[in-house]
């Protein structure tokens, strides 16, 4: 049964809106048609009664119709259509002083401009449009003052034209500022949502990159370790087949077991990439797993010794996995690059605050027998083209999870030494959390002392 996909931030924002708002945002053409229809209804209907019989009746309706058509394209050319609509409505003010909807198209265009451009530009245009509309009304002030309703004695007698213009100008300016403010608010909301969505996308990409790195590190550790052991066992089996067929049979069984274990580990890691929540789970490497892994290297012929000291480590699967993988990768490198080493030593020292890991081999020795095989030329870690560098990089990343350090490099006697220090997380008496205290994205201080031609795995 597949898991429900996680919705994007844009989908989350969309769900928070009213259904009618979601519908209009998804169908902008319908929205523009509704805006045009509302404008034509509010502008043309009063004109049918106010200018009926006048000579300018057809001209006024034509202007209103043209403005309504232009509003349909307001998203495509907001600034150009703002200027054109403003000019047509100024003409409407001059032609028909009785028009009650002059400036409605300009207000719609101011809202559109405010959703596209910065508030400073939008409010400057709103101020300019208000001034031009008031100036157009002032040109008709004489005809407007001739209205009997303004000079009705019951209303207090003659009204000052200056007072009328102040009231009209203030009303127009505030109306234009209001729609411009709404448009700027919508613009800021859209920018904010886009920034959050972009931030969420970057967080998701970062998480994916971290997961890829983790999976690549685990796969490298499993594949490199298993193949190195299988190669060493195969070389030993080839020699043992001539001298002791019974021993060769045991070695072949070890090779088969190592391959099956590696295949099972690979399947478990790949199952993490699937959405199937019923994928089988497996325990993380533990102290018992560490002993089994060390025994596998001994079977491959490695002269391995292991010592540990200090108090028991607080139950922490992540820490146990980190120690397991660091030792596994270090021994795999020794198996690959120092197959004729006569001494390989692993030491784990624990304190209340730190864990130190030391993996040392005395290097490849010419003339010394290869693990499980006849004497061959030594394969040294200074051979050109050896390794990809991913092993030490993986160790450094694991050490960084515990605020640790890594030092890796050749020793004076021709061997190789890997020294890792891990800082233990602080656990309170009631804290059962097993996560590292500071498992962040920092890079562990990595000191690798090697020659120019050296490239360890």
N, C-alpha and C positions, 0 to 999 in steps of 0.2 A: 504494500500500500504506500504510494508515494506521498511525500510530505507536501503540505500546502505551500505554494511559492510565496515568498515575502514580498508584499507590495512595495513599489517605489515610493519615494517621498512625494512625487507629483501626484500619484494616485491617492495618497493620504490627504494631501491638500484638497484634492478634488472632492473627496468624500465629505469633507467638512462644510462644503457649500450647500446652499439650498438646491433642490432639484431643478427649479426653473433657471437658476444661475448656471448650473452645470450644463443644462441643455443649450442655453444661449452661447456659452463659451465654446461648446463643441460645434455649433452651427453659426459662424459669424455672418454668413450671407442672410440667414433668417433675421438675425439681430439688426443688420443694416436695413433690411426691408421694413421691419417694424419701426425703426427710427424715422425713416422717410414717411411712412404712413401716418405716424403720430404728428410729425411736423406739418404735413399737408392738411390733416384734419384740423389741427389747432389754428393754422394760419388761414386756410381758405374758407372755412365755415363762417367765421365772423365777417369776412370781407363780402360774402354774398349778401349780407344785410346792410353793412355800413356804407358800401359804395355802390349799391344797386342804382342804376340809372345814370351814374356819373360817366364822364367821357374816359376816365382813366381806369375804368373797371377791368377791361380786357388786359391792359398793361400790367396792372397789379397782380392779377391772377397768373399771368405769364411769368412774372418775376418769382412768385411763390412756387410755381411748378418747377422752374429751372433750379431754384435753390434746393427743392426737395430731391431732384435728380442728382445734383452735385453731392448731397449728403451721403448718397449710397457709396460713393468712392472716397469717403473721408479718410479711411485707413491707409489708402495707397499714397495720396499726396496731401498730407495734413496741412502743411504750411501754405502751399499754393492755393488749395481750396479754401483755406481760412481767409486769405486775402480776397479771393473772388466772391465768396459768400458775404463778407463784410461790405464789399463794394455794392453788391446787388441790394442788400438790405438798407444801405445808406440811400440808394436810389429809391427804394420803397418808402423810406421816411419822407423824402422830398416830394414824391408823387402823391402820397396819401397820408395826410397828417392825422387821419382818423384810425390808422392801423394800430391795433392793440397787440399785435404779435411781432412787431419789428424788433429784431435782435435775438429771436429764438434760435434761428439758424446759426448766428454768431456764437451763441452760448454753447450749442452742440459742438461746433468746431473748436471752441476754446477747451472744452473737455477733452476732445480727441487730441489736440496739440499737447495738453498737459500730460496725457498718458504716454506720450512719445518723447518729450523733451524735458530738460531740467526745469525746476520750478521758477528760477530767475527769469528765463526766457518766456515762460508761459504767463507769468504775472505781468511782465512788461507788455506783452501783447494784449492781455486783458485790459490793462490801463489805457493803452492806445486805442483799442476798440471802443471802450466806454467814452473816451474823449471825443472820438469821431461821431459816435451816435448822438451824444449830447449836442455837439456842434450842428449836426443835421436837424435836430429838433429845434434848436435856437433859430435856424433859418426860417422855420415856420411858426415862430412865436406869435407873430401878428395874427395869423389865421387861428392859432390855438387860443389866443386871448379873446377872439371874437366869439368863442363858444358861449351861448347864453347861460349855460350851467355854471360857468366860472364867475359870471358877473351877477348872479342871482342875489337880490337884496336879502333874501332870507338866509343866505350863506355867509352874510357879513359884508356884502358889497364887493367892490372890485378887489381882485387878488393880485398881489405884486408878481410880475413875471420873473423877477429874480428869485423870489421864494419858490416859485414853481420849478425853475430850472435847478435850483439847489436840491429840492426834494427828488426830482426826476433823475438828476445826475447821480445822487447818492444811491438811489435805488438801483440804477443800472450798474454802477460800479460794484456795489456789494453783490448783486446777482452774478456778475461776471467773475468776481473773485471767488464766490461760493462754488460755482461749477469748476473753476480752475483748481481750487483746493481739492475738490473731490477727485479730479483727474490726477493731480499730483499724488494724492493718497493711494489711488489705484496703482499708479506707476511704482511707487515705493514698495507697495505690497508685492507686486510682481517681481521686482528686483530682489526683494528679501527672500521670496520663495525660490527664485532661481539660484541665489547664493546658497541657501540651505540644501537644495537639491544637488548642486555641484559639490558642496561639502560632503553630503552623504555618498555621492558617487566616488569621491576621492577616498573616503574612509573604506568603502567597499573594495576599491581597487587595492588599497594598502593591505586590507585583511586578506585578499586573495593572494597578493604577492608574498605575504608572510606565510600563508598556508602552503603555497608552492615551494617556498624555501624550506619549510619544515619537512614536507613530504620528500623533496629532493634529497635532503640531508639524511632522512631515515632510509630511503631507498639506496643511497650511496653506501651507507654503513652496512646494510644487510647484504647488498650485492658484492661489495668489495670484500667484506669479511668472508662470506660463504665461498666465493670463487677462489679467493686466496687459499683457504683451507682445502678446498677440493683439488686445486692444482697441486698443492704440496702432497696431499694424500695420493693423488694419481701418480706423481713421480715415484713416491714410495712403493705403490702397488706394482709399478712397472719393474722395479728392481726386485721386489719381494717375490714376484711371480717366477723369477728364474731361480731364486735361492730357497724360498719357503712358500709353496703354493697355499698352505693353510693360512699363513699370516696374510698373504695377499687377499684371501677371501674376506678376512676380518676388515682389512683396509677398505675393500670395495663396499662392504656394508656401511662403514663410516661415511664413505663418499655419498652413498645413497641416502643415508640419514641426514647428512648436512644439506643435500639438495632439497629433500622434502621439507626440512625446517625452513630453509630460505624461501621455498615456494609458498609455504603457509604464511610466513611473515609478509610476503609480497601481496598475497591475496587479502590479508587483513588490512594492509595499508590502502590498497586500491578500493576496498569496500567503503572506506571513509569518503571517497569521491562520489559514491552513489547516494541517491536519495532514499534508499531503502533503510528504514529505521530498524528492520529486523535482522540486520547483518550480524553475524556471530561476533561476540566479544571475546577478548583474550586478556589474560592478566599481563601487567607490565613486568619487565625484567626485575627480578628480585635477587637477594643474596644467593639463593639456590641457583638461579639462572646464571649468575656470575660464575659460580663454581663449575657449572656445566660448560660454559663457554671457555673457561680456562682449560678444562679437561680436553675440549676439542682441539685446542692449540697444541696441547701435549701429544695428543694422538697424531697430529701432523708432524711430529718430530721436534718441536720447539723445546729447547732446554729451559723451561719456564719455572721460575720460583715466584711465590706470592706471599706477601706478608701484610698484615694490617694491625693497627694499634689504635687505642683511644676508646672512648665510650661509644655505645651504640647510637646510631643515627636515628633521629626522630622519624617516625613513620611518614615518609614522603615519597610517593611513587614517582613524581617528577624528578626528584633528586636522585633516586635510585636508577632511573632510566638514564640520567645525565652521566652518572659515574660509569654505568654499564657501557654506554656508547663511546665514551672517551677512552676507556681501557680497550674496548673492542677495536676501535679505529687505530689506536697506537700499536697494538699487537699485530694488526693486519699490515701496517706499514713495515714493521719489523720482519714479518713473514715474507713480504714482497721484496724488500730491498736488502735484507740481511739474512738470506736463507742459510748461510753457513756460520751464523753467530754461535758462539759457544756458551754465551750467558745472556739470558733475558730475564729481567727482574721487574716485578710489579709491586709497588708499595702504596698502601692507602693509610694515611694518618688522619685521625679525627680528633678534634677538640670540641669544646662547647660552641665555638663560633665559626670554625673553619674546617674544611676538608681539603687535604692536599693529596694529589695523585702524582706518582712518579713512575714512569715507564722507561726502562733503560735496556739497551742491547749493546754488546761490545763490537757490533759491526760485522761486515762480511770479511772472512779470512780466506786468503788464497790457499788452496790445498786442503782446506778443511772440508769434511764431507757435508754435502747438501742434505737437508732434512730428508731422511728416508731414501736417499739416492747415493750414487757414486760421487766421487770428487769431481767437481766441475769448477769452471772459472767463476769467481764470485760476481754476484750482481750487486753493485753498490748504488747508494742513493745519490752519487755524483754522476751517474751515467746520464748523458743528455737525453732528453725526451721522456725521462721517467716521471710518471705521475701527472695529475692535473691540478694539484693544489686544493682540491675540494675537501680533502680529508681534514687538513689543518684548519681550513676555513670553518668547517662544521664544528670542530672542537672549540674554536674561538667563539662561535655563536652560542654554543651550549654553555661555555663558561660565562658569557655575558649575561645569561639568564640569572646567574647567581652572583653578579657583581664580581666576577672572578678574573683571573689573569692566566695567560698561557705563555710559556717559554719553551721553544722547541729549537733544537739545533745540534750540530755534531759536538762530540766531546773530544778531549785531548788525545784519547787513546784510539780514536777512529770510530768510536761508537756513535750512538744517537740517543738523545735524552729529551723526553717530553715531561714537563713539569706544569701542573695545573693547580691553581688555588681557587677554591669555591667558598663563598661566604654563606653560611647557613642562615636561613630565614628565622626570624624571631617568632616563637610560638608561645602564646599565653596559655595558662593552664586550661582555659575553657575553649581554646581555639583549636579546631580540628581541620582548618584549612591547610591544604597541601600545596598551594600555589607559591611560587617564589615571591619573596618580599618585594623585589624590584625587577620584575621581568619586563623590561621595556625594550626599546629599539636601539640601545646603545651598543657600540662595538667593543668587545673585550680588548683590553690592552694586549696586543699580540707582539711578541718578540721572537723572531725566527732568525737564528744565526746559522747561515749556510753559505756555501761557496757559490760562485756565479753560475755554475752549471747545475746547481742542485735544485730540484723541483719535487718536493715530497708530495705524496698523494694527500 
